[in-house]
Amino acid sequence: MTIAPEFLTQLAEKRRIALAAGGDDKLAARHAKGQMNARERLLTLFDPHTFMEWGMHADHDCHDFGLGDKSFPGDGVVTGVGYVGGRPVAAFSQDFTVCGGSLGRIHSKKICDLMEYAMKVGMPILGINDSGGARIQEGDDSLSGYGQVFFRNVQASGLVPQISIIAGPCAGGAAYSPALTDFVIMTKTNANMFICGPDVIKAATGQTVTMDEVGSAAVHASVNGNIHFVAENDAHALQLARKLLSFLPNNNAGDPLHKLTPHLDLSPDPAINDLVPADPKAAIDILKVIGRIVDEGDFFEVQRDWAKNIVIGFGRIQGVVCGIVANQPAVKAGTLDIDSSDKAARFIRTCNVYSIPIVTLVDIPGFMPGLQQERGGIIRHGAKMLFAYAAATVPKLTVILRKAYGGAYLAMCSADMGADAVYAWPTAEIAVMGAEGAVRVLYKREIAAAKDPKAKEAELAAEYRAKFSSPFQAARKGMITDVIEPAQTRATIAMALRNTLNKRETRPPKKHGNMPL
């Protein structure tokens, strides 16, 4: 049977209309601003010739609020599935050239249908946000549409990876969908995200602010931590998304994309020894240590510009995907404060739900002191890290490089908090507080009575370190697994990761723990 030509003609015309979206003029305007359109973004994301579009011929169904019979091709969003690095991914891309990418009932339905499918078959979801917000003409249908998207964001959370890209405006309630996903990427230009913009803030409070102060990528990356990556442009954002997906499993029932080397290389790396300062008080740049540990120095840092006193990110160690949490002594001496506690706790939980082993590198003098921290709730925020580590059932490996004092020692995944193995460099100090502070409390009178108080304090501090904070004392008590030379760090972690990949740990049945949020 041969299909009648008029049907093929009709199909071709319908496809032409859909692909034209908002028209050549609007597409040219976007290109002039350095932006891609909705389909160009998806075609850049997916492996060549793998994108299968869903709902190309969808259109709005509202005729009561001034929209009339005007066509909205795809109802302002392009949805579909394809392959990224050979793996299936579901993605949607809002089309600003069609009614400003505004969300109406059909627009929402397309996104929700795609998310339902992704959850059913177990594939990651990626959303590209570029929308003027709720379609006012559709009234409460638009509000309902957002609610349905948010509900599915929560359903998908911890089930399949969710990544959001902010590549244009994302205002008001629309911002909550990206906030509910695992990772948010935002372009440096042409994008903004906020609940209340400058005009609303001015009207409500009298305060004059700029869009950059409220909704720019720089603010969200470095001030409030709402996003995880800043991209130079659309192409870079999609490149970051592809790399991020390369570390994540398809779903919570699968394993991360390990690329196991056939033979473990257990040879030492003397270059790590050279990174340890001779002065124990001198800061060590933890990024240089991480660069020696991960394969080919390829560390994919997450939230690089926020709460820099702690470093988080993904890497592979002899092929094993792992999440790395590390104090950064070069910033705020590596102390834990409110923001760094939140940053680390969220990342730990993300690794746990997607079966990604966690490697923790410790060099921490304690929690950040100060009135602002105490009144800001450092107890509650610090408890998030304790909760996250204790609740995590993935392989957890800890290496204590130097300082590990007080409650912060516990918050950085000690053996007592469930670490499967804890290693320490010979330079490690494990104690309630630093030696100098301890002897000032314990030997206040002896120091004051000495002819040279500073020399006496230094002498007593050295004795205290040897007796009470030495890693060998901790090893004697079974608090750490082994004391290792820094040069053996990569080899030791690689072996430990291989040994724990098949770890299975169950917990008492319950809905979930009550994390101190």
Secondary structure, 3 states (H helix, E strand, C coil): CCCCHHHHHHHHHHHHHHHHCCCHHHHHHHHHCCCCCHHHHHHHHCCCCCCEEECCCCCCCCCCCCCCCCCCHHHHEEEEEEEECCEEEEEEEECCCCHHHCECHHHHHHHHHHHHHHHHHCCCEEEEECCCCECHHHCHHHHHHHHHHHHHHHHHCCCCCEEEEECCEEEHHHHHHHHCCCEEEEECCCCEEECCCHHHHHHHHCCCCCHHHHHCHHHHHHCCCCCCEEECCHHHHHHHHHHHHCCCCCCCCCCCCCCCCCCCCCCCCHHHHCCCCCCCCCCCCHHHHHHHHCHHHCCEEECCCCCCCEEEEEEEECCEEEEEEEECCCCHHHCECHHHHHHHHHHHHHHHHCCCCEEEEEEECCECCCHHHHHHCHHHHHHHHHHHHHHCCCCEEEEEEEEEEHHHHHHCCCHHHCCCEEEECCCCEEECCCHHHHHHHHCHHHHHHCCCHHHHHHHHHHHHHHHHHCHHHHHHCCCCCEECCHHHHHHHHHHHHHHHCCCCCCCCCCCCCCCCC
